[in-house]
Amino acid sequence: MSTTSVLPAGPSTLPKTFASPKGRPFVGQLFDAWEDPLALFTRTTKDHGDLVRLRFAWLDYYLLNDAAAAHRVLVENAKGYHKSPNYDGLKLMLGQGLLTAEGETWRRQRKLTQPAFHRESLNGFATEMVDATQAMLERWRSEPQARLDLHEEMMRLTFRIVGKTLLGADLEADAKEFGAALTVALTWVNEYVESIVRLPPWVPTPANRRFVKAQRAIEGVVKRVVDERKSSGEAKRDLLGMLMSVADEQTGEQMNDRQLMDELLTLTLAGHETTANALTFTFYLLSRHPDVAARARAEAAEVLGGRAPELSDLASMPVTRAVIEEAMRLYPPAWVVERISLEDDEVMGRTIPKGSIVAVSPYALHRNPRYFADPERFDPQRFLTPDASRPKLAYMPFGAGPRTCIGNAFAMMEMQLIVPMLLQAFDVAVTPGFRLELDPSVTLRPKRGVPVTLTARPS
């Protein structure tokens, strides 16, 4: 979620123990956050230390770039914090799903949803992931193009996988419209968060009308699939089938239609958008580091011998996993985690007042030289021979604590299957002269895609 909004807050009661960069008169670091929050976070922690108080106009914003501080807020005292009001835009888009719900509503939904992500449930999805990837590779071979947008292709692939595994439907025909609608909706959410005056979606501004249209398109795809499933009476072992049948062990209560829709929208977004971003950054980095790509390709050749991977192969491909983990260290799709304190709290001897916005940015945390030497360098070896002294929460691409991403195992399995398949089939080269620009919106995306050329490898 973007960190650049201005939210109402009472008079400042700032502890003196947090480093407090001066900023501009009246607005503090607000314009810097609007312009480039990634640069602001990394620059501020580099210049002023790992526990910093920023000021966005009248809002005090506590940035924690320390693993122990992150553990306090996200794990040890998780009940003392709720999601930041900066998630309100997503709530308008996704309703009361796992990403946005709080309290008892969240706990109930998490409990009902969790069985769908147990390992035994995930095992059956590997075949669908491999089949969808094979179909993409065959399309690339039959429709050679001088150049394509890798991000667009990964969005199309992960959307098809989500359709097959989550909804039990082939959504290939919907991919283009859905992707365009999702971009419009996420742009609106980010602009809503950044607005000083937040106009609700029903106010008929041009931006709001575009958002409402996009939201209807997104919900329409999911609702169509749910309606078709209900009318067919078919019992499938996909996530939709599980969510429709799962019941609370104590009360026997199942999800109602609105809860089901909210969860499906949330899981579709999370399982589609963030994984596509991570894959795009992974192949961007492999293109820039052909020695690492060659090593991962050699591993795939040794383990797979040219065939498609199976779930049992993943443990035998540690280089592949390390490449993905290192890509998510440098470019975590969930680039910032924000909370609001429900009561006064003490973090590493410093007071965080009730009602404060507190942020942990994986993007900045993963670049902390206390945890990662030469942090800007792409080096998967970090995860092959990990530093035993490194705190667990120094690396948190899926969040931490009770609100860790419920689909983290799903996403890792998906990426570990896709990466060796693509490496075996094609050489992916970023177009000469391309300069990666980041878009720290709801998720961390490449701002203008990633243009690449493909060269088919010998079968």
N, C-alpha and C positions, 0 to 999 in steps of 0.2 A: 504494500500500500504506500502510496506517495506520502512523504512526510512534510509537504510544503503548505499545508493549509494553516489558516489562522482560526483558532478556536477560542470561544469565550473562556476567560479565566479570571479569578479574583486577583486582588493585590498581590504583588510578589513578596514571598517570604523566603528568600533564597538563602540556603546555607552557604557559608563562606568557603567551605572545604571543596566545593566543586570548582574546577577551573572555569572561568567565565570570560571568553573572548569578548572584546569590546563591541565589535560590530558597528553598524551605522546608527546615527542618531534616530531615535524613536522606533525604528523597525528592526534593529539588531541584524541578525543573519537572514532575515526573511527573503530578501531579493536573491541572496546567494543560494538559498534552498530552492527557490523557484527556478533559478537558472541551471543549477547542476548540483543536486543533493549528494551525488556520489563523490564529487570533488570536495564539497563542503565537509562531508564526514571524514574522508581520508585526510584532508589537509588539517582539519581542526584537531583530530586526535594525534596526528604527527607533531603538530606545533604546541599543543597544550596538554597532552596526556590522554589517558584512556577513560577518564571520568570527567565529562564536560557538561556544563549547562549552556545551552544555546538560547537565544531569545528571538522569537518570531513575533514582532510587534509586542503585544501584551501577554503572549504565551511563553511560559518557561518550558523548555524541552530538554530532558536529560538524556544524553547519549552515553551509553555504556559500552565501551570497547574492550571489555575485560571478561574473561571466561567465568571467573568467580562471581562477578557482579551479575552476569547473565544467568548463572545458576540460581542466584538468590531470587531474581525476579520471575524467571520462567519455570523453575522447578521447586526450590525450597519453599517459596512463599507464593506459589502460583495462585492460591485462593485469595491473595491480597490484591490481585490485579484483574481487570477485565480488558477486553480488546479496546484499543483506543477509539475515540469517536471518528478517527479518520477512516474507519471501516464502514461508516454509515452509507457511503456511496455503494459499496458492494452489497450491503444489506438491501438496498433498493433494487439491485439487480438480481440477487440470488435468494432473497428472502431469509428465512431462519434456518439455513443449513449449517453444517458443522463448522464452516469457516467463520460464520458471523454470530451464531447463537451463543448465549451465555447461560450460566447457572444450571438449574434443573433441566431446562429444555435441551441444553447442550449435552449434559450427562446422559439423558435418556436417549437422544439421537446417536450419540457415540456408542452406547451400549448396544443399540439395535443394529448399528451399521458394522460394528467391529467384526462379527463372524464372517462377513463377506470378504474380509481381507486376511483371514487366516491362511497360513501357507497351503493347507490342503485345498482351499478354495482357489488360490492363485495358480496352483499347478495346472489346472485345466485350461488356463488362458494362454499358456505358452504357444500352443499350436496356432491359435488365432493370430497372435502377434507375428509369428514366423510367416504364416500364410499371407498376411497383409503386406509384409515387407517384401516377400517374393513377388507379389503382384506389382508393387511399385518398381522393383528392379526390372521386371519383364517389360513394364511400360517404358522405362528409360531405354531399354535395349531396342524396342520396336519403334520408338519415337525419338530418335537422337536429336538433341538440340545443342546448338553452339553454346548456349548459356541458359541457366535457370536459376531461380531464387531458392537457395537451399532452405531458408526459413519457411517459405511458402510450401515447399515439398514436405518438410517435416511436420508442419501443421496439418497438411492433408493426410499424411500417414498416421499420425497419432489420433486424429479424429476418427479415421476408419477403425483403428484398433479400439478406441473407446466405444464406438458404435457396436462392434462385434462382442466385446467382452462385457461392457456395462449394460447395453441395451439389447443385445442379441439381434442386431439389425445391421445391414450393410448400408452405411450412410455416405458412400462414395459420391453419389449424385448430389448430396446436400453440402458437400465439403466447401465448395466455393462460396455459396451464399452464407453458410454458417460462419466461415472464417471472416468474411467481410463484415457481417453483423457483429461478430465478437470484437473486432477491431474498433468499430464505432462505439460499442457499448463500453469497452474498457477505456477508451479515450474520454468518454463522457464521465465515467466514474472518477478518473484522475482529475479532470477539470472541476468536477463537483467538489472534490476534496480540497482543491487549491483555491476555491472561491471564498472570498471574504463574506459575500452574501450568497447563501445557498438557496437557489430557487428549486422547489420540488418538481418532479417530472411532469406533473399535470399543468404547470404553467407553460403555455404554448410558445416558448421561444424556439427558434430554428434548431438549436442544439438539443433541446428537450424532445422536439418532434423526431429528430433523427434517432435519439436514444430509444424512445418508445417504440419506434418502428423496428429497430434492431432487436430490442428485447422481445417483441412479439415473434420475430423470426426465430430467435434462439429457443424460446419456450415452445414455439409451434412444432419444431422438429422433435423435441423430447416428448411433448404431449401426444403427437401422432403415434409415436412408437408405443407409448404406454397404452393408449386407447386400443391400438391393434392387438397388443398382448392380452389385454383384458377381454376383448371380444372373442379372441381365439380360444381362450381358456387353456392355452398351452403352458406347461410347466417346464421352463428351461433353467439350467443351472448356471445362468449368467448372473451378474450382480443385480440386475433388475428383478429377476425371479426371486433371488434371495431377499432383497429388500421388501418385495411385495408379500413374502410369506413369513418373514421373521417376526417374532412376537416377544414382548417382555416376559422374562421367565417368571416373574412374580405376579404380574397383573394379567398377562395374556394379551395385552393391548398391542395392536399393530399400528403402523404409520397410516395416517389419513392421507387423502389425495394431495393436500397442500404440502404436508411434510415430505411425502414421497417426491413431489415435483421439486421442492427446494433442495433435497439431497441429491437428486439426479442432476439438477443444474449445477450444483456445487462440484460434484464429482466429475461431471463432464468437463467443466472449466479446468479443474485442477489436473485431471488426468490427460488433458489435451494440450492446453496452453503451456504449462510449465515444462512438461516433458519435451515438447517440440523446441522450446527455447534451449533447454539443456543439450539436446542433440545437436542443434545448430551451432552452439558455441563449441561443442566437442569437436565437430568436424572442421570448424574454422581453425581451431588450434592445431589439429592434426595436419591441416594443409600448410600451416605456418611452420610446422616442425616435422618434416618428412622422416627424420630419423626415428621419432617416436611412432609415427604411422607405420614405418617398416617393421618395428619391433612388435607392435600389436598385430600386424598382418601376419608376421611369421608365427606368432602364437596361435592365431586362428588356423593357419595352414597346418600346423603340427597337430592341433587338437581335432580339427574338423575335416581336414583333407579335402576341402572344397564342398562338403555337404552343408546343409542348413544346421544350425545349432539346435540342441535340445536342452531342456532344463538341467539335465544331469551334467551337461558340459560346462556350466557356468563356473563351478568351483575350480575347474582346470584352466581358467583363463584369467589369472589375477592381473595381468597387464591391462587387459580390457577394462576391468573394474577400476583399476587405479587411474587410467586415463579419464574415465567418466568422473571419478571423484575429484580429480585435480581440476577438470574443467568447471565443475560446480564450486570448487573453492574460489576460482577466479571470477566466475560469472554465475553466482547463485540466483536461480529464477526468483526465489523469495528473498529479495535483497534487503528487506528491513522488516523487523517484527516490532510492533508498537503495543504498549499497554497504558492504561490509566490506573493510577494507584487509588485503591478504595479507602485506605487509611494511611497515616504516616508510616513510613518504613525506613529502616536503616540498611544501607548497602555499603559494605566495606567501611563502616564507621562514619558514613555520611548520611545525612537525613534527606529523604525524598518526601516532600509534603503530600498530604492527601490531595487528590485531584490533579496530580502532575502527570504529564505525558512522559513516558519513559520508552526509550528505543534501544534495541540491539540490532545493529546492521551486520548481517553476515558478510556483506560485501566489504565493509571496513574491517570487521573482526578477522576475516580470513587473510587480510593483508597486514595484520599486526606482526611486526618483526620479532616480537617476543615469542611468538608461536611458530612462525614460518620464516626460515632464513631466506633472504632474497625473495620476498613475497610476490613480486611482480613476475617472477620467472615461472614459466610452465614446466613443471617437473613432476611427472607421475610417480617418480621413485619415492616421493614423500610418503605415499600410501602403500608402497611395497615394503619399505623398511621404516615404519612409522617411529616417530620419536616418543619413547615411553613416558617421557616427562611432560609431554604436551597434554594439557587438560582436555577432558572430553568435549566440553562446550566451546573449545577454540575452533571447532569445525561443526557447523550446524546448518547444512543446506536444507534440511527438512524441518527446521525449528527444533524445539526442545521442550521437555516436560510433558504434562498431560495433553497439551495441544500440539504435540508433534504430528506432522502430516500423516493421516491415517493410510495414505496410499504410498508411503515411501518404499515398501518392499515391491509393490506393483510396478512403480516407476523404475526402480533399479533393475528388476528382472526384464522389463521391456527394453531398456537401453542396452543392457548386456547382450540381449538377443539381436538387436538391430545393428549395433556397431560392427561386430565381426562379419555380418552378412554383407554390409555395404563395403567394408574394406576388402573383402574377397572378390567382390564383383566389379568395383570401379575405383579408379584414382580420382579423388576430388580435389580440384585446384581452385583456390579463390582467384577471381579475376585480377590480373595485374593492375596495380594502382588503387585497388579497393582499400578504403580506410574504415574500419569498424567504428560505428557510432552507437552508443548505448541509449536506450530509452527506459529510464527508471520510472515506469508507470506502476500499475497495479503489480505487474511482474517485471522482471528485467528482460527486455527484448532488444534485438538489434533494430536500430531506428529505421533503417532503410533496407532491411533484408540483408542477405549475404549472397551476392552473385558468384556462381561457380561454373566451371566447365568440368565435364565428366569424360573420362576415358575408360572404356570397357577393358577389363583385364581378361587375359586368356582363360577360358573355362578349364 
